[in-house]
Amino acid sequence: MTIIDYIIIIVYFIGLLVLGGTLGKKIKSSKDMFIAGRNSSWWLSGLSTYMTIFSASTFVVWGGVAFRSGIVAIVVGLTLGIASMVVGGLVAGKWSRLKINSPAEYISIRFGQPATRFYTIVGIIGRGVHVAVALYAIAIMAVALIPLPEGHFLVNPETGHLSVTYAILLLGAITFVYTALGGYLAVLMTDLVQFAVLIAMVLIMIPLSFKSVGGMDAFIANAPEGYFSLFSNEYSFVWMVLWLFLNIFMIGGDWPFVQRYISVPTEKDAKKSVWLVGVLYLITPLIWYIPCLVYRTIRPDANPEQSYMLMSQHVLGPGMLGLMLAAMISATLSTISGTLNVYANVFTFDIYKAYRPAASEKRLMNVGRSFTYIYGILITLIAVMIPVLGGAERVVVSILTLVISPLFIPSLWGLFSKRIGQKSIWLSMGITYTIALIIKFGFNTNGLFTHSEWGNAIYTYIQERVQFVDAFVGLITPVALLTLIELFLWKKEQDAGWNRVSHLFQKNKILTVKELEKAKISGSMYSSLAFKILFGTYAAIGITMVLIAFGSTERKGQTFCFAILFLGVSSIAFLIRYWIRKRKNQKK
């Protein structure tokens, strides 16, 4: 990378911190800090949800799958679109109607305090490790592009590049500072900035990637055999079906997503926000992985997990590569900031306020910020320690998939079932976790059962179908257990938790005129701010590209063309907004 790339990355992250601090001044209450006063606009919530799904794995893991196996990675991405459509139709509106202040509040109402503590502890630990792995992964990718002079205080002597430890500390600090300063509003608005930069850079990569190999026809002609198959041995049709249902439960019940459904004023808004995610995920997977697919025809022997960044280096000039790296880092920071804010929300409302019910709004906001800093520091330290585990992050991610994903299933089930209760959680999760632990520790290389003949056969089967086994255990086991509980095990009467939830459904079925008017005013304010930030970001990208073109001798004309495109889009958007507002004022 060049000095121009470094300047762009530094300015970008300074901008995120300034935005977080500026938005923090708009926070007047704890509800503003954690759920935007329940007045977020549906499209802003939808774009934030879309970004929450992103992380380094989108480009590193699934980009690697695209490089190795072809468009099967696109099919995997499309399942998220289908899952979002299902959640929008069946689930999101129910969350909105509850009018809860945090996802943990629902667990408490539906299943009781012991279940709340269980969900909170597992979530804080599990999600903390999960995002720490994501932070470590993006730091690894970033430092590969940042060589430093020998003897520099930030250099890793073994690689000659920026130390991974310093990269983790820096990225972690940026994320938890802007999240603590600006709260949920900062999460929403920085997600918007990250969405704008990410989509801009991905769209730029597509024509440049095809151009680098002589066009789409040349790419198709040189693609490996089977590259355009919808399924593979590793990612079969059955696996895709399991993956689809796992994502329905994740998008429908995972707390960072639920927080977005309860931050909008009406059921209709919650549904529309997830349908927007669905539309985006039915379109954008078609463009995400094109650079990785094309790079396979350029360097078949490249490291699959580095294929996206290697293609970026191949086709992007100075400055543009810095924008691309900023966009990829942002994808992970979005996931981290969402996790920080949702668990700060849970801690403030469901732990601290439970012991201090008379706490003032100012006190609650300070507690939330303090928790964000502490939790962010712990996540960052875990990320720093991951290399000590000797590459164990893959095992960690696999275990977390088996531990956290099943948690969504009983909570989501409880939105529809009258019979399951707290005992259902203990039974279904206890058996699921036991099976997962036996598989991961009993049938690994040095597992307790691996050395017997039958154990070795099971071990071989699992190693050949790791993704399928994980998805099967994480989905089929809890669903089968809950089905048995629903039909046979407990006495067939309504659970007390269902009665409480049902009461909230009825109570909040219709909003008052005052609530609707307040939501309309606040939603308009958030939409106006979001519009300015979204298209202001595209204007900033355009101006940045103009400066890059003037300051560089490489690809000057190409960079100017992209600059005109983004400046034109932002200018047209602001002109249309001005015309609409003028027409409205004339009617008044």
N, C-alpha and C positions, 0 to 999 in steps of 0.2 A: 504494500500500500504506500501511497505518497503522503506528503504533508497535507495536501488538500483533503484527502480521505480522513485523516486524523482530526482536522479542524471541523469538518462536517459532523463527525460523530460527537465531538466535545460540545459543539453548539447545540446539537440535537438534545443531548441529555441535560444540558443546562436549561434548555427550553422546557423540558418536562418538569424540572424542579421549580422553575418560575411559575409554570401553570399550576402546579399543586399548591404553591404558596398563595397565589392569587385567588384560586377557588376556595381556599380555606377561609377567606374573609366572608364568603357567602353563607357559611354554616352558622345557623342560629340555634340549633337544637340537636339532640342525640339522634333523632329520626332523620334530620337532614344529613348527619354524618354517615349514617349506615344504610338508609334506604331512600335517600333523596326526598324525604318528607312524603314518600309514597306518591310522588307527582312527576316521576320521570316520563318522558314521551316514549311511546312504544318503539319507534324506530331507533332511538338512541339506546334503549335497553336491548333491542335486537342486535345492533352492531356490537355492543359490549359483550353480549352472550357469544356471538360469533368469534370474537377475539379471545374470549376465555378458553375456548376449545384449543386454540393454537398454543404451541410451545416449540421448543427446539426439536421435539420428536417429529413435528410436521415435516420439517426439512431434512433432519438427520436420519430418523428411523424410517419414515415412510418414503422419504426421498431415496433412501438406500434400497427399499423394496422396489420402487419404480425403476431404478437403475438396473437391478438384478432381474426382475420378473416382468417388467412392462406395465401395461395399463391395468393390471389387477390392483395396483395401488390406487388408481382413480376410482375403481369400483368400491374399494374400502371407504374412500372419502364420500362417495355418493350415499352410502348407507347412513351417514350422519344426517344428510338431507332428508331421507325418508323418516328417520327416527324423529327429527325435529317436527316434521309435519304431523306425525302421530301425537307427539307431546302437545303440540299446539291445539289439536282437536280435542284431546281427552283430558289433559292434566293441567296445563298452565293456568287455565281459568279457575280451577279449584283452589290452587295456591293463592291466587289473587283475592278470591272471595273470603278467605279466612281472615284477612286483615291483621296478620300477625306481624310482630316487630323483628323476628328472627326465625330461621328454620328450626332452631332448637326449641322455640316456644311451641311449635306444632308437636314435636316429639313429646314434650312435657304434657300437653293437653291430651294427646291421643294415647300415649303409652306410659306416662308417669315419670317422675323424677329419676328413678334408677336408670331407666332407659336413656334419659337425657344425658346423664353423666357418662354412660357407656358410649353413646354416640359422640359426645364432645371430646372425651379422652382419645378414642380411636381416631376421630377426625383430626384433632390437633396434631397427634403424633404421626399418623399415617400421611396426612396431607403435607405436613411439615417435611417429612423425608422425601415425599414425592416431588415437591417443588424444589427441594434442595438438589435432587438429582437433575432436574431440568435446568437449574441455575448452573450446576457443574458442567452439564453438556454444552450449554451455550457459551460458557467461558472457554471450554476446550476449543470450540469452533472459532471463537473470536481471536484467541491468542495465536492460532495458526497463521493468521494474516498480519501479525504485529511483531516483526523482528525488531530487536533493540541492539544498540552497540555493546560490545563486550565491556563488562565492568559497570554497566548501568545498574542503579540500585533496584530497578524493577525487573531486571532480566532473570530468566531461568538459565543458569550456566550450561545445563545439559542440552537445551534446545536452542538457545540464542534468541528466544522469543520472550514476550511478556510473560511473567510468572502467572500460572493459573490461579494461584492463591490471591494475588493482588487483583486480578480480573474479577474473581468472585466477590471479594470484599467491596470493590468499587460498584459493581452492578447491583449487589444486594443492598448497599447503602442508598443508592439512588432510588431504588424501588420502595423501600420502607419509609424513606423520608417523604417522598411526594405523596404516598398513600396516607401517612399519618397527618401531614399538613392539610391535605384537601379532602380526606375521607372518601366516601362513596362517590361524591361528585367528581373528585379527581380521578377515581378509577374509571368512571364513565367517559370523561372527557379525554383522558390520556389514551384510553382504548380507541377513541375516535381518531386521535392523531395517529396512533399506531396502525389502525385500519387503513387510513388514507395513504400513509407512506408504504405500507406493505403491498396494497393493491397496485399502487403506482409502479413500484419496482418490479413486481411480478409481471405486470402487463408489458413493461419495457423488455423484460427478458425473453418473451415469446418470439417476437420477430427477429431479435438478434440471434437467438439460438438457432432458428431455422436457417437464417442467412449464413451462419457460420459453417453449415454443412451443405450448402447449395440448394436449400429449399426443402419443402415438405416431401416432395416426391423422392428426393435423394435420401432423406431420412428413412422413409418407408422402405425403400429398396435395400438399405444397408442395415435395417433393424434385425436383430437375432430372430431365429425361428421361435414361434410361439409368443412373441412379444406383445401381440395384440389379442391374446386370449383373456377372457373375462375372469377366469379362475385358474388356480395352479394347485399343485400338490400340497403346498404349504398353506395356501388360502383357498380352500375348496368352497363349493356352494354351501355345504352344511355349516362350515365355519362362518361364512358371511351371514347366514341366518342367525346364528348364535350372536355374532358381533352386532347385528342390527338390534336384537332385543336387549343386549347389554347396554347399548347406547340409548335405547328408549328409557331404560331405568336410570342411566346416568344423567341424561339431559332432563329427565322428568323429576329426579329426586336428589341429585347432588347439590349440596348447600350453596356453592357459588352461583349455580343456575337458579335455584329457588329464590335467592336474594333478588335476582333481576325480575322475577315474576311478581314478587310482593312490593317492588318499588314503583310499579305503575298503578294508576288509580282504579282501573276497571278490569273486569274479566276479558272484555273485548280487546283491550290494550295488551294484556298478557298473551292472549292467543296470537294477535298480530305480530308481536315481537318475536315469538318462536317461529311463526310461519315465515318471517323475513329470514331468519337463520336457515330454515329449510330451503328456501329459494336460493340463497347464496351457496349452500352446500350442494345443491343440485347443479350449480353452474361452475363454481370456482375450482372444484377438484379437477375439472377438465383442463385448467390452465396452470395449476400449481406445479405439476410434475413434468411438464413438457421439457424444461431445461435438463432435468435428470435423464429423461428418456433419450433426448438428443445426444447428451454427452456420452452415452454408452457407445454410440457409433463413432465417436472421436477417440475415446480412450477406454477400450473395454477392460483394461487391467487396473483402472483407477479404484481407489477405495470407495465403495458404494455410498457410505455415510458422509463422505466429503464431496459427493458429486455436484450438489447444488452450488456450494461455494466455489468449487473448481470451475464450473461452467461460468459463474459470475466473474471470476478472474479472467476467464478466456475471452469474454465478449464485452465486458464493461471497462471503460477507460477510467483514468484518475478522477476521483470525486464521486463518480457514479458507484464505484465499488464501496465507498464509505456509506453512501445512502442505502445500498443493499444490505450491508452488514448491520446498520442501524435498524433496518426493517426487520431482519431476522432476530436480532436481539430483542426488539420490542415485542415480538410474538410471545416470547417466554416471559418477559416482564409483565405482560398483561395477565398471564395465568397466576403469577406470584402475587401481584397486587390484589387480584380478586380474592385469593385465598387469605391474605392478610386481613382484608377488610371484613370478610364474612365471619372469621373467627374472633376478630376484635368485637364485632357485633354480638356474637354469641356470648363471649366472656362478659361484656358490659351489661347486657340485658338479662341473661339467664344465669349468671354466676354472681357477679358483683351486686347487681340490683336486687337479687333474691335475698342477699344478706343485708343490704342497705337500701330498703325500699324508699326511704325519704331522701335519697341522694339528689342533689340539684342537677339541672341540665348541664351546667358548666362542669360539675364534678364528673358526670357520666362521659362527657366528651373528653376530658383529660384522662380518664381511665382508659377509654378506647384508644387514644393516641399512645399512652404508655404501653398498653398491651401490644399495639402494632410495632413499636420500637423493639420491645423485648422479644416478641415472636419472630420479627424480622432478623434480629441479631442471631437468634438460635438457629434459624433456617440457614443463614449465611455460614455459621460455624459448622453446621452439619455438612454443607456443600464443600467446605474447605477440607473436611476430614475424609471425604469419599475416596480420594486416591489411596489413603492408608488401607482401605479395604481391598485393594488390589483388583479393581475391576468388578467388585461385587455389586455395582449399581444395577447391572442387568438382573441379577437375582432379586435385589431389593424391589425393582419395578415390578417384576413378575409376582412377588409375594404381595405387594400392595394391591395389584390388580385383583388378587384373590381375596384380600382382606377388605378393601374399601368398596369395590363394586357391589358385593352382596348386601352391603348396608343400605343401599338405595332401595332394594326390593321390598323389605317389610314396610319401610316408611311410605313408599308409594302405594303399596298394597292397602295400607291403612286408610288411604283416601277414599277407597271404594268398598272395602269389606266391613261388614258389621260385626264380625265374629273374632277376628284375630286381636290379640292383646299383648301385654308385656311378655307373658310366658312364651308366646309365639316367637318373639325376637330371640330369647335365650336358647330355645330349642333349635331354630333354623340356623342361627349364626354359630352356635356351639358345634353342631354337626358339620356345617360347611367349613369352618375354620379347622376342625380336626382333620377332615379329609385333605384340605389344602396343605396342612403341615406334614401329614404323612407322605403325600406325594412329593413335596419339595425337599424334605429332610430324610425320609425313609427310602426314597428311590433316586437319590443323586449318586454321584460317582463313588462316594464312600458311605453310602446310606446303610442303615441297619438291615434292610431286606435285600439289598442289591446283590449280595454275594451268593444267595441261593439260586437254584436254577430257575424257579418260577419268578423270583424277584428280579433276576437279570432280564428275563423276557419282558416283564412289565416295564422295567427301566428303559429297555430298548424301544418299546412302543411309545413311551412318554417322550423320549428324546427326539423321536422322529416326528412327533405331533405336539410339540410344546404349546403352540398357540391354541390348537383345538382343545387340548386337555384343560388349559387354564380357563378358556371360555366356557367349556362344558361344566367344570366344577363351579365357577363363579356365577353361572346363570341357572343351569338345570337343577343343581342341588337345592338351593334355597327356594326356587319356584316349586319344585316337586314337594318339598317339605311343607311349604305354606298351603299348597293345594290339599295335601293330606290333612293338615290341621283344620282347614276350612271345611272339609267334607266329613271328617270322621272323629278327630281326636278330642276337641273340646266340646262341651255341651253347646247345643245350637241355640244360643241366645245372644242378644246384642251386648257387645262389650261396652263398659261404662265410658271408655275413651271415645268410642264411636258416637255415643249420645252427645258428648261435649262438642265434638267436631260438627256433628249434624246441626246442633244448635247455632253454631257460628255460621254455617252455610245459610241457614234460614234467616238469621239476624242480619247478615250483610248482603242479602240477595239483591236489594235495591238501594242505591246510593241516594242520599237526600239531595235536594236542589243546591243546598249550601256546599256539600261535599263536591258535587259536580262542578260548580262554579269555581271553587278553590282549585280543583284539579286542572280545570281549563286554563286558569290564569298562570298557575305554576308550570304546567306543561308547556304553555306558550313561551314562557321565559326560558325554560331549559332547551326547547327546540330552537329558539332564536340564537342562544349561546352556542349550541351544538352546530348549527348551520354555519355560523361565523368561523368556528374552529375548524370544521371539516374543509370548507372551501378556502379558508385562510391558509390551511396546511398545503393545499394544492398550489395556491399562489406562491407560498414560500418555496415549495419544491421547484416551481418554474423559475423563480428568481435565482435560486441556488444553481440550477442548471445553466442559466445565462452566465453566472459568474464562473462556473466550471469551464464553460466553453471559451470564455475570454482568457482564463488562466492556464489553459492546456493547449498543447499542439496536436493531441490525439483526438480523433473522432469529433472534431469541432462542429461540423455540419450536422452530424447525427444528434449531438447533444442539443444544438439549437432547435432542431425540429421537435424534440421532446419538450423543451422549454416552452415553445410556442403552444404546444398542445395543452399543457397543464395551465399555463396562464390564460389560454382561451377558455378552457372549461370553467375555471374559477371566475373569470370576468363575466361569462354568460350567466352563470348561476347567480351572481350578485345583481346583475342587471334584471334578471327575471324576478328576483326577490323584491327589488326596488319597485318594479312595475306593479307587482301584486299588492304591495303595501300602499302604493299610491292610489290604486283603484279602490281599495278598501276605505281609505280616508275620504275619497271623493263621494262614495256611497253614504258615508256618515254625514 
